[in-house]
């Protein structure tokens, strides 16, 4: 903590031109604001969110496989030996219970019928029927309706994990763009500070040249330094504008339109690097495997494909369906009709070659194995990413410490060289070199800090964390 305080004190002269009033500090654009705006309005996220709506629609369609079906058949024989009229209305209700389908309805057949169609005749008020069809082998444990419903339910969960993955990635990139923008702001501060020093020194150098204290080429060298530093300011300002444009893709207004952050919204400096806290490598490894959406998505996709495999294996079995139905004529009739009927039927359908179901089962089995291997690779990749991000964070912390030491040394050398120049023991060339070295050291420190916060954004993404630290 003492070292941090010393570093902050050492940086104050360089960052003095960026000091803001208390009211302007309240207007500083923070990372949380950018990330929240991206979550609400970033088109890439909104597009992925529509996948959830697609999955909801697919679930509704799958549930439609169990919709009640109303059928109506009507036939009139208006010319011929036998004139009659047939009307039939029926309801079918598929269920998830063993794949059973319940049915019932009403039919009416009146007029003249030949003897071999006597069963078509009913009373004047018709006949009521009810029954059930139960699969005993094929389609008993699973059928296309139930398989589609299970896959659609899993599809909703998959769409949620796809959105989580897109959200994590958008948060990571938004963080990158934010820290790039802050770093670009620091570049402008350093460049303007160096230019300000050279411009302030110019009048004193001209006075010393006029007094014969130093040669005239020293004034010319300072003019060269001013022009060079003006060029650095222009280049730094261009980088700032470029980073602001990139940041605007994620920082959007209430209408969802990109908004360009002004220089006044730049924070004065980076947050305290000590605010970055991480788990141990082992804890991070376990957390990432538990929280990352990719393994969860692959697991659900495997279950989807496993459902398809079970269906196709079932379709290779013979179809043996039991049908039980009862009928009762309504009202009275002059004809002698069978008013009470009970039917029991057994329908058998045996596929002899089974090539369709066998081929589809092979496809599903191969896809199950492929997804299993994909998940294994994803888990191994996550483990490698965890190790890599911890290596990056460790290296950047060391680099930050070394950059701070280099900045302190560069500042002392620059001040010492300036004192020697004032005493006539040095030249402006060495003063410029020392000041440029100090500016470069300040930039290296800022770059190391930005790199640390970018790596922390990687760390949060790798662990599946969607929230960022507060500045």
N, C-alpha and C positions, 0 to 999 in steps of 0.2 A: 504493500500500500504506500509506503514511503517513496519507493521508486516511482510509482504512478504519479504521486503529487509532484515530485521533482520534474518528471517529464512534462506534466501539464504546465508547470511554471516555465519550463524551458521553451514550450511552444507558444506561450502568450505573445511574445514580440512578433512572431510570424503571423499569428492569427488575429492580430489586433484590429486590422482593417475589417474583419468580419464581425466585430462586436456589435450586438444589437441591443436596443432598449428592451425593458421588461415587457412592454406591450407587443413588440414585434416578435419576441420569443414565443408568445402564445400562438402566433400564426405559423410556427414552424411545421412543415409537412413531416409527419412521422410515418414509419413503416406500417404501423397498424392501420392507419388511414388508407394507405395505398392498397394493402392486402384486402381490407374490407370492401373497398370500391371494386377491386378485381373480382371478389366473390359475388358481388351483386350484378355486375354488368359486363364482365369480360366475355366477348362472344364465344370464345373457345369453350368456356365453362357452360354457357347457356346452351350451346349446341350439344354438349355431352349430357346436359340435364334433360334434353328432349329424348335421349335414349331411355330414360326412366318412364317417360310418357308412352314411348313405343312399347316398352315391356308391359306397362299397365294395360295398353290396348290388346296386346297379345294374350294377356291373362284373361281379359274379358272375352276374347274370341274363344279361348280354350274352355272357359266356363260355359260358353254357348253350346258346346257339345252335349250338354245335359239339359238344354232347353226343352220344354214341352212342345211336342209336335202335334198340330191339328191337321187332320186330313179329311177330305170330302170327295166322295165319288158319286156321280149321278148318271143313270143310264135310262133311256126311254126307247122301248121298241114300239115304233109307231106304225109299222107296216109289216105284214107277214102273217104266218099261221097263228103265232102266239103274240098277243099284245100285252106288254107288262111294263112296269115301272120299278126301278131300283134306286134307292137312295141310301147312302152310308156316310156316317160321320164318326171319326175315331180320334182318340187321343193316345199318344205314346209318351212315356216318361222314362228316359234312360236314367240309371242310377249308378253310383259308385259301389254299391253293395254287390260284390261278386259279378259286376257287369250286368246285373239283371235289368230287364226292361219291362215295365208294367204297361199294359194297354187296356183300353176299354172304349166302348162306343155304342152306337145305335145304328141299326139298319132297318130298312123297310122295303119289302118286296111284295107288290100286289099286282094282280092281273092273271093272265093265263100262262102257265108254264108247262113244258113237256114233263113227262114223268122223270126223266133223268136230271132235271133241274129243280126237282121239288124242294130241295133244301134252300133254294133262293126265296121261297115264298114265306112270308111272315103274316102276322095279324095286321089289321088295318093300322094299328098304332105302333107297329114295329117290334123289334127285338133288341134287348139290351145285352151287351156282352162285356166280359172282363176277363183278364188273364195276365200271365207273366211268362217271360222267356228267360231262362237261366242258363248261361254257358257252364258246362261241366268240365271242360278241358281247355281248349283254346279260348282266350279272352276271359278266363275266369279270374286269374290273379291280376292280370293287367291287360288292357286293350288300348286302342289308339286314343280314345277319349281320355282315359285316366292318365296315360303317358303324356299326352299333350298338356294336360292340366298340371301335372307335376313339373314338367319342363318349363312351363310358363311361370309357375311360382318360383322356381329356381332362377328363371330369367330376370325376374324383378330384383332379386338379391344381387345377381351379377351386374345389372345396370347400376345399382347403388354403389357397388365396389368400383365400377368403371368411373363413376362420377367422383368418388373419393380420390381415385388415382389422378384424375384430371385436376382436381382441386389442389392436391398436394403439389403437382407439377407447376400449376399456375402460381401458387404461393411461392414456390422456390424461384421461378423466373422473375416474378414481381420483386422479390427480395434482391435478386441480382441487379435488376435494373435500378432499384432504389439506391443500393450501395454504390453502383457505378456513378449515379448522379451526385451523391454526396462526395465521392472521391473527385469527380470533375470539379465540384465546387472548391474543394481544397486546393486543387491545381491552380485555379484562378486566383485564390487568395495568396498562394506562394508567389505566383508570377507577378501579381500586382505589388506585393510587398517588395520584391527585388527591384521592380521598376521605380517604386517610390523612393527607395534608398538612393538609386543612381540619380534621380532627378533632384532630390534634396542636396546631394553632394555637388551638383554641377556648378552652382553659384560660388561655393567656397573654392572649388578648384580654379575657376576663372580668376578669382581674386588673387589666389596664390601665383597663378601664371603671370598676371599683371605686375605683381610685386617682385617677380623674378625668383620666387621661392622654388618653383618646379618648372620643368620644361613645358613648352606649349603642347607637345604631343600627348601629354597626360590629359589635357582637356579634350583633345581629339579622341583619345582612347575612351574617355568617359561618354562622349557622344556616341561612339560605336556601341558601348555597353547599353546605353539607353535604347538605341535602335534595336539591338538584339533582344533586349528584354521586352520591348514593345511587341516584337514578333512572337515572343513566348506568351504574352498576354492574349494576342489574337488567336494563337493555336489553342491555348487553354480555354478561351471563350467558345471556340468552335466545338471542342469536346464537350463542354458543358451544355451547349445547345443541342448537340447530337444526343447526349444521354437524356436530356429533358424530353426530347421527342420520343425516344424509346420508352421512357417512363410513362408518358401520357397514354400509351396503349393499355396500361393497367390502372392508372389513376383516372377515373371517369366521374363525370358529374351525375346528378340524379336522373338525367335523361339517358344515361348510358353512353354519352359522347366523350371522346378523349379530351382531356384538359391539360394544357401545357403549364407545368409548374414554373413560376417566376423565380428569379434569383433570390428574392426576399424570403422565399419559403425554405431556403436551404438551412439546415441546422448549423450551428456555429462550429461544431466539431463532431467526431464520431462518439458514440456512447463509450462508456468505460469498458475496455476489453475484459475486465474482471467480472462483468455481468454475465459472461458466457459460462454456463454451467452444463456439464455433461455427466452422463452415467458412466459406469465402468464399461470396458469393452464387452465383458460377459453379459452384463445387464442390458446393454444396448443391443447386443446380438439377439437376446431373447425377446426384447421389446419389439424390435423390428419384425421378427418372424410372427409375432402375435398381432401387430398393428398394421403391417403393410397390406394393402388391399389386393395386390397381385396374387399371392398364394391363395387367398380366400376365393378370388375369382376363378382361379384354375381348379380349385377343389370343387366349386359349384359346377363348373363346366364339365368336370369329370363325372359328377353325379348326374348331370343332364344326359351325357352320353351313355352312362351306365343304365339309365332308364330306357334309352333307345335299344340297348343291347338286350335287356330283359324282355322288351316287347318283341323284338325280332326272334329271339329264341322261343318265345311263347307261340309266335305265329307259325312255327314249324310243326306244332302239334296238331292232331286232328281236331276238327270242330265237332263237338258233341253238345247239342243244345236241347234242353228240356223245356217243353212248352205245356203249360196247363191253362185251360180256359173254360169258361162256363158261359152259357147263353140262356136267356129266358124271354119268351114271347110276352109282350105286354098286351093286356086287354083280352077281349073275346073274339072268336072267329067262328064262322059257320063250318069252316073246313076242319078236318081232323089233323091238327098240327102237333109236332113234338114241342111242347112248351118248355121243357127243361132239358138242357144238354150239358154234358161235361166231357171235355176232350183232354186227352193226354197225348203229347207228341214227342218224338225223339228224332231230331235231325242230325245227320252225320255228314261231315264234309272232310275228306281226306286228301290232302295234296300229295301227289305221287312223286314229283320231282323236287319240290321245295326250293327251287333255285332262287326265287325272289327273296324269301326270308333268309336263306342261307347266305346269299351275297350281302344283304343288308346287315346281317349279324357279324360277318367278317369285317365290314367297314366300321361298324360301331366298336368292335373289339380292338381294332387297330387304333381308332381314335382315343379310346380309353387309355391304351398304352402310351400313345403320343402325349396326351395331356398329363399323364403321370410323370413321364420323363421331363416334360416342360416345367412341371411344378418342382421337380428335384433340381433342375438347372436354375430356376428362379430363386429357390432357397439358397443355393450355393452362391449365386450372384449377389444376393442380399448380404450374405456373410462376408463376401469379398468387399462389398461397398462399405460395410461397417468398418472393417479393418483399414480400408483406404482412407476414409474420412477421419478416423482417429490419427492416422499417420499425418494427414494434411494439417489437422488442427495442432498437433504437436510441433510440426515443422514451422508453422506460421507463428506460433507463440515464441519459438526460439528466434525466428526472424524478427519479430516485433521487438524483442528485447535487444537484439543486436542493432536494429535500426535506431532504437532510442539511444543506445550508447554512441552510435555514430553521429546522431544529431547533436548530442551534447558536445562531443569533441569538435564537430564542425562549427558549432556556434562559438566555442572558445577560441578556435583558430581564426575565425572571421573577425571577432572582436579584437584579438591580439594583432592581427595584420592591419586592421584599421588604425589601431593605436600607433603601430610602427610607421604607417604612412603619414599620420599626423605629425610624427616626430621627424619625418624626413628620412627614415631608415628603410623604407620600402617603396615600391612603385604601385601605381593604380592597377597594373596588370595582375599583380599578386592579390591585391584586394578583391578585384573582380573574380579571380579564380576561387578565392576563399568563400566569397558570397554565393557564387554559383554552386560550390560544393555544399554549402549550408542549405541552399534551396533544394538541391538534389536529395540531400539527406532527409529533409522534411517531406519531400515527395515519396521517398522510399518508406518512410514511417507511415505515411497516409496509405500508401499502396498495401503495406503489410497489414494495416488495420482493416482496410476494405476486404483484403483477401481472407482475413480471419472471420469477418462477419459473413462473407459469401460461403465459406466452408461451413459455418454454423447453419446457414440456410440448407446446405446439402445434408448436414447432420440431421436436421429436423425432418427433411423430406425422406431420408433413408429410414428414419424411425417411424415414419408415417404420422408425424405431428403436423397439424394444420395451423397452429397458432404460433406467432412470432413473439420474440422478447419485446418488452417495452423499452423505448429509448429513454 
